[in-house]
């Protein structure tokens, strides 16, 4: 059976407050034979802007997020 491929989406909250959770998550996935890739061009998904009422800015960020992760071969994983 071939190893699974996933893209790692790092949330703003996890990056700022729980970086060790991210490291542990990658370590666990790799121990399970999952190949984890990190798209360096990823940015905020826009949810904080959306939740604060800045819909136009959130839309721009969401479009960027979709551009980065839209062609993913495999799944997208996130610590949320």
One Martini backbone bead per residue (centre of mass of N, CA, C, O) as a GRO file, in nm:
protein
   80
    1UNK     BB    1   0.096   0.037   0.023
    2UNK     BB    2   0.071   0.358  -0.015
    3UNK     BB    3   0.150   0.651   0.082
    4UNK     BB    4   0.030   0.923   0.216
    5UNK     BB    5  -0.081   1.251   0.119
    6UNK     BB    6  -0.024   1.572   0.277
    7UNK     BB    7  -0.137   1.888   0.378
    8UNK     BB    8  -0.030   2.154   0.584
    9UNK     BB    9  -0.240   2.345   0.791
   10UNK     BB   10  -0.163   2.646   0.948
   11UNK     BB   11  -0.274   2.797   1.206
   12UNK     BB   12  -0.255   3.081   1.377
   13UNK     BB   13  -0.300   2.969   1.662
   14UNK     BB   14  -0.098   2.734   1.655
   15UNK     BB   15   0.157   2.895   1.582
   16UNK     BB   16   0.149   3.092   1.835
   17UNK     BB   17   0.058   2.870   2.087
   18UNK     BB   18   0.115   2.549   1.942
   19UNK     BB   19   0.392   2.436   1.804
   20UNK     BB   20   0.420   2.150   1.938
   21UNK     BB   21   0.169   2.029   1.809
   22UNK     BB   22   0.270   2.039   1.519
   23UNK     BB   23   0.518   1.864   1.556
   24UNK     BB   24   0.362   1.617   1.666
   25UNK     BB   25   0.180   1.576   1.422
   26UNK     BB   26   0.401   1.516   1.218
   27UNK     BB   27   0.535   1.284   1.364
   28UNK     BB   28   0.287   1.098   1.368
   29UNK     BB   29   0.230   1.082   1.067
   30UNK     BB   30   0.512   0.970   0.989
   31UNK     BB   31   0.487   0.709   1.165
   32UNK     BB   32   0.227   0.628   0.973
   33UNK     BB   33   0.333   0.702   0.663
   34UNK     BB   34   0.297   1.004   0.620
   35UNK     BB   35   0.317   1.257   0.386
   36UNK     BB   36   0.436   1.583   0.466
   37UNK     BB   37   0.332   1.899   0.352
   38UNK     BB   38   0.446   2.253   0.315
   39UNK     BB   39   0.306   2.533   0.206
   40UNK     BB   40   0.478   2.830   0.195
   41UNK     BB   41   0.234   3.015   0.062
   42UNK     BB   42   0.078   3.019   0.301
   43UNK     BB   43  -0.196   3.164   0.473
   44UNK     BB   44  -0.439   3.302   0.583
   45UNK     BB   45  -0.785   3.215   0.550
   46UNK     BB   46  -0.982   3.463   0.695
   47UNK     BB   47  -1.160   3.410   0.948
   48UNK     BB   48  -1.103   3.656   1.134
   49UNK     BB   49  -1.218   3.861   0.933
   50UNK     BB   50  -1.499   3.743   0.904
   51UNK     BB   51  -1.572   3.752   1.216
   52UNK     BB   52  -1.519   4.088   1.203
   53UNK     BB   53  -1.654   4.190   0.908
   54UNK     BB   54  -1.417   4.145   0.676
   55UNK     BB   55  -1.515   4.025   0.387
   56UNK     BB   56  -1.321   4.119   0.160
   57UNK     BB   57  -1.059   4.019   0.295
   58UNK     BB   58  -1.148   3.727   0.333
   59UNK     BB   59  -1.183   3.661   0.036
   60UNK     BB   60  -0.891   3.701  -0.052
   61UNK     BB   61  -0.775   3.484   0.140
   62UNK     BB   62  -0.944   3.245   0.041
   63UNK     BB   63  -0.841   3.245  -0.247
   64UNK     BB   64  -0.548   3.193  -0.175
   65UNK     BB   65  -0.596   2.927  -0.029
   66UNK     BB   66  -0.717   2.780  -0.276
   67UNK     BB   67  -0.467   2.806  -0.454
   68UNK     BB   68  -0.277   2.642  -0.267
   69UNK     BB   69  -0.491   2.380  -0.201
   70UNK     BB   70  -0.658   2.293  -0.463
   71UNK     BB   71  -0.418   2.083  -0.588
   72UNK     BB   72  -0.432   1.857  -0.394
   73UNK     BB   73  -0.264   1.546  -0.331
   74UNK     BB   74  -0.488   1.475  -0.112
   75UNK     BB   75  -0.488   1.592   0.193
   76UNK     BB   76  -0.596   1.807   0.462
   77UNK     BB   77  -0.429   1.922   0.751
   78UNK     BB   78  -0.532   2.012   1.093
   79UNK     BB   79  -0.533   2.113   1.440
   80UNK     BB   80  -0.852   2.205   1.476
   0.00000   0.00000   0.00000
